[in-house]
């Protein structure tokens, strides 16, 4: 179900990000890093 998929995404969110988007890391200064990449 969608809920189960969402729960799995949340539990494996870190792995998915590190594999698919290594440049995007959810950190306290994540917004700053994203802004730098945008510029």
C-alpha positions in Angstrom: 0.0 0.0 0.0 1.0 3.6 -0.3 1.4 4.0 3.5 3.7 1.0 3.7 5.8 2.4 0.8 6.0 5.8 2.5 7.1 4.1 5.8 9.7 2.1 3.9 10.9 5.3 2.2 11.2 7.1 5.5 13.1 4.2 7.0 15.4 3.9 4.0 15.5 7.6 3.1 19.1 8.0 4.1 20.2 5.0 2.0 18.2 6.2 -1.0 19.6 9.8 -0.7 23.2 8.5 -0.4 22.8 6.3 -3.4 20.7 8.5 -5.7 21.6 12.0 -4.6 25.0 11.9 -2.7 25.2 15.7 -3.3 22.0 16.2 -1.3 22.5 15.4 2.4 19.9 16.3 5.0 22.0 18.2 7.5 21.4 21.4 9.7 23.2 23.3 6.9 21.5 21.4 4.0 19.8 24.5 2.8 23.1 26.3 2.5 24.6 23.5 0.5 21.6 23.4 -1.8 21.9 27.2 -2.3 25.6 26.9 -3.2 24.8 24.2 -5.8 22.0 26.3 -7.3 24.4 29.3 -7.7 
